[in-house]
Amino acid sequence: LCGSQFWNSTETWYTNTPDFTPCFEQTALVWTPCAFYWLFVAFDFYYLKASLDRNIPWNKLNVSKALVNLGLLVITALDLIMALVKKGGDSELPLYDLDVWGPIIKFATFLLIFLFIPLNRKYGVQTTGCQFLFWFLLVVLTIPRCRTEVRLDSERQKILSSEQPTELDFSWEEYQFASFFIVFTFSCLMLILNCFADGLPRQTKYQRGENEIPELSASFLSRITYQWFDRMALKGYRNPLEEKDLWDLRPQDSCSEVMPIFAHHWNQNVR
């Protein structure tokens, strides 16, 4: 698959400087987030179907997501092309399965996320937990390879500095080093962008007032950390809360929405 060992206990456990093998870093640590998203992408489709809002206007956030994601698609496609050019044909470098399937798997995953950007905008989905968790896992699991790439590049520079200068040629290792850190930078940007919720939709089932509960427009990160409630907690810490300080009830939790469902099941059981 990689032309090298997938796992080596000597490098990982029985050493004073533990590290993963390059093959493990480029397969398991990259494909795990991709597999996670493909496994749970059904939730994103469910959010689209269950959304009661429509038509989020284009804004700086979703445009930035689209541009950064497009950059990832371009770099990943270029990775595949460069692998076929630099390592295929008459090249002395062997072309491994990882050089082909690695970019294809990443490209398919980035493309799927790219397609959800206009869909989320159309169906009024302001935030999605699956995409946030995907970018979070991808960034965190890619960090070990950062150390490996820097170490290998440092060793390569030492070897080049000790040799006689030759004709300039952009080697496969140098391209891989540059490509990796561009993708890693773009992935970090996507993680940061997914920490925020998109703008308010133009069409909503329920009328949204000025005193609406912030949870409705909170990002996934804000919801799982309850950061959207901090303002109320701080206000209650400084002064006793009054009824006018409270937010409006979520429309989905109002009696007009809950009572018909309750009455249906209640009457069914009574009968």
C-alpha positions in Angstrom: 0.0 0.0 0.0 2.7 2.5 1.0 6.0 0.8 0.2 6.9 0.8 3.9 5.7 -0.6 7.2 2.2 0.2 8.3 3.0 -0.3 12.0 6.2 -0.6 13.9 6.1 -1.1 17.7 9.8 -0.2 18.0 9.1 3.3 16.7 5.9 3.8 18.6 6.3 2.2 22.0 9.8 0.9 22.7 11.6 4.2 22.2 12.4 7.5 24.0 11.1 9.5 21.0 7.8 7.8 20.0 6.4 8.4 16.6 4.1 6.7 14.1 5.2 5.3 10.8 4.7 7.6 7.8 2.4 4.9 6.3 0.2 4.9 9.4 0.1 8.7 9.4 -1.0 8.9 5.8 -3.6 6.2 5.9 -5.2 5.5 9.3 -4.9 9.1 10.7 -6.4 10.6 7.5 -8.9 8.0 6.5 -10.4 7.7 10.0 -12.0 11.2 9.8 -13.1 10.5 6.3 -14.7 7.2 7.3 -16.4 9.0 10.2 -18.0 11.6 8.0 -19.2 9.1 5.4 -20.6 6.9 8.2 -22.6 9.8 9.8 -23.4 11.9 6.7 -27.0 10.6 7.0 -27.4 13.1 9.9 -26.6 16.0 7.6 -29.2 14.8 5.1 -31.7 14.5 8.0 -30.9 18.1 9.1 -31.8 19.2 5.6 -35.0 17.4 5.5 -36.1 18.4 9.1 -35.2 22.0 8.7 -38.1 24.5 9.1 -36.1 27.4 7.7 -35.0 28.3 4.1 -32.7 30.5 2.2 -29.7 31.7 4.1 -28.2 34.6 2.2 -24.6 34.4 1.0 -22.3 36.0 3.5 -18.6 36.1 4.4 -18.8 32.9 6.4 -20.3 30.5 3.9 -18.4 32.2 1.0 -15.2 31.6 2.9 -16.1 28.0 3.5 -16.7 27.5 -0.2 -13.5 29.1 -1.2 -11.3 27.3 1.3 -13.0 24.0 0.5 -12.5 24.6 -3.2 -8.8 25.2 -2.5 -8.7 21.8 -0.8 -10.3 20.2 -3.8 -7.7 21.8 -6.2 -4.7 20.8 -4.0 -6.0 17.2 -3.6 -6.6 16.8 -7.3 -3.1 18.3 -7.9 -1.7 15.7 -5.5 -3.0 12.9 -7.7 -1.8 14.5 -10.9 1.7 15.1 -9.5 1.9 11.5 -8.2 1.2 10.2 -11.6 3.6 12.6 -13.2 6.5 12.4 -10.7 6.2 8.7 -9.8 4.4 7.2 -12.9 5.7 6.5 -16.4 9.5 6.4 -16.7 10.2 7.7 -13.3 12.5 5.8 -11.0 10.2 6.4 -8.1 7.7 3.6 -7.6 4.0 4.5 -7.7 2.2 2.9 -4.7 -1.6 2.5 -4.1 -1.5 5.2 -1.4 -0.3 7.8 -4.0 -3.5 7.1 -6.0 -6.2 6.2 -3.4 -5.1 8.7 -0.8 -6.0 11.8 -2.9 -9.1 10.1 -4.3 -10.5 9.4 -0.8 -9.8 12.9 0.4 -11.1 14.5 -2.8 -14.4 12.5 -2.5 -14.8 13.6 1.1 -14.0 17.3 0.5 -16.4 17.3 -2.5 -19.2 15.9 -0.4 -18.7 18.6 2.2 -18.4 21.2 -0.6 -21.8 20.2 -2.0 -23.4 20.6 1.5 -22.4 24.3 1.6 -25.1 25.5 -0.9 -27.5 22.8 0.3 -27.3 24.1 3.9 -27.8 27.6 2.7 -30.8 26.7 0.7 -32.5 24.7 3.5 -31.6 27.1 6.3 -29.2 24.8 8.2 -27.0 27.2 10.1 -24.6 24.7 11.7 -23.8 21.0 11.5 -22.1 18.8 14.1 -20.9 16.2 11.6 -18.8 18.6 9.6 -17.4 20.3 12.7 -16.4 16.9 14.2 -14.9 15.8 10.8 -12.6 18.9 10.6 -11.7 18.6 14.3 -10.7 14.9 13.9 -8.8 15.7 10.7 -6.8 18.5 12.2 -6.0 16.7 15.5 -5.0 13.4 13.8 -2.9 15.3 11.3 -0.7 16.9 13.9 1.6 13.9 14.4 2.5 14.1 10.7 3.4 17.7 11.0 6.3 16.7 13.3 7.3 13.9 10.9 7.3 16.2 7.9 9.4 18.9 9.6 11.9 16.3 10.8 12.2 14.7 7.4 12.6 18.1 5.7 15.3 19.1 8.2 17.2 15.9 7.5 16.8 16.4 3.8 18.1 20.0 4.0 21.2 18.8 5.9 21.9 16.3 3.2 21.5 18.8 0.4 23.6 21.4 2.1 26.5 18.9 2.4 26.4 18.0 -1.3 27.5 20.0 -4.3 24.8 22.3 -5.7 23.1 20.7 -8.7 20.5 21.8 -11.2 17.3 23.0 -9.5 14.6 20.3 -9.6 11.4 20.3 -7.5 11.5 16.8 -6.1 8.5 14.7 -5.1 9.5 15.0 -1.4 9.6 18.8 -1.6 6.2 18.9 -3.3 4.7 16.5 -0.8 6.0 18.7 2.1 4.6 21.9 0.6 1.3 20.2 -0.4 0.8 18.7 3.1 1.2 22.0 5.0 -1.1 23.8 2.5 -3.8 21.2 3.1 -3.2 21.3 6.9 -3.5 25.1 6.9 -6.7 25.0 4.9 -8.1 22.3 7.2 -7.4 24.5 10.3 -9.2 27.3 8.5 -12.2 25.1 7.9 -12.2 24.0 11.5 -12.2 27.7 12.7 -15.0 28.6 10.2 -17.1 25.7 11.4 -16.9 27.1 15.0 -19.4 29.7 13.9 -23.0 29.4 12.8 -24.2 30.7 9.5 -26.4 33.8 9.1 -30.1 33.9 9.8 -32.4 32.4 7.1 -34.8 34.7 5.2 -37.7 32.3 5.3 -38.8 30.7 8.6 -41.8 28.8 9.8 -41.9 30.6 13.1 -41.6 34.4 13.5 -38.2 35.2 15.1 -38.3 38.1 17.5 -35.6 40.3 18.9 -35.7 38.4 22.2 -35.4 34.9 20.8 -33.3 32.3 22.6 -29.7 32.4 21.3 -29.6 28.6 21.1 -31.6 28.8 17.8 -28.7 30.5 16.1 -25.8 29.0 18.1 -23.1 27.0 16.4 -22.5 23.3 17.2 -19.5 24.2 19.3 -21.5 26.7 21.2 -24.4 24.3 21.8 -22.2 21.4 23.2 -20.3 23.8 25.5 -23.5 25.8 26.4 -21.5 29.0 25.5 -24.8 30.5 24.2 -26.1 30.6 27.8 -23.0 32.5 29.2 -24.6 35.9 28.7 -27.7 34.9 30.8 -25.5 33.4 33.5 -23.3 36.5 33.7 -26.3 38.8 33.8 -27.8 36.7 36.6 -24.5 36.8 38.5 -24.4 40.6 38.4 -28.1 41.3 39.1 -31.1 39.3 40.1 -32.9 38.1 37.0 -36.4 39.4 36.2 -39.1 38.0 33.9 -38.2 40.7 31.3 -34.6 39.3 31.2 -35.7 35.9 30.0 -35.6 34.8 26.4 -38.6 33.8 24.4 -39.4 30.1 24.5 -38.3 28.0 21.6 -41.2 27.8 19.2 -40.8 24.0 19.1 -41.3 23.9 22.8 -44.4 26.0 22.9 -47.8 24.6 24.0 -49.2 25.1 20.5 -46.6 22.6 19.2 -46.3 20.2 22.1 -49.9 19.9 23.1 -51.4 18.4 19.9 -48.7 15.6 20.0 -49.4 15.0 23.6 -53.2 15.0 23.1 -53.0 12.6 20.2 -51.1 9.9 22.3 -53.2 10.7 25.4 -56.5 10.2 23.6 -55.2 7.1 21.9 -54.4 5.5 25.3 -57.7 6.6 26.8 -59.6 4.9 24.0 
